[in-house]
Amino acid sequence: MSVTITAPHSSQMIVTLENNAMVSDIKKALRLIKGIASVRMARVTDDNQITPALYAKIKKARQEYANGETISCNSPEEMQQYFDSL
């Protein structure tokens, strides 16, 4: 289990936990630290192969990007406004 800590236009830190039972407590603790913009979870697997389903998603995303069907934010505040609107 990995915890990714990230904020737009700033550093990103990946923390790998050996004990999944710690995830909730660590997320709570990180949110208390001033300067932490967000805390999100990502599952990491050792399988680095691109499956046909994943390839289809990548192909679709590339086509959407080529068609200009993407969201672009120029600042952290603009990104937060977008997320708040969802």
Secondary structure, DSSP 4 states (H G I P E B T S, - for coil): -EEEEE-TTS-EEEEE-S-GGGHHHHHHHHHHSTT---EEEE---S-----HHHHHHHHHHHHHHHTT-----SSHHHHHHHHHH-
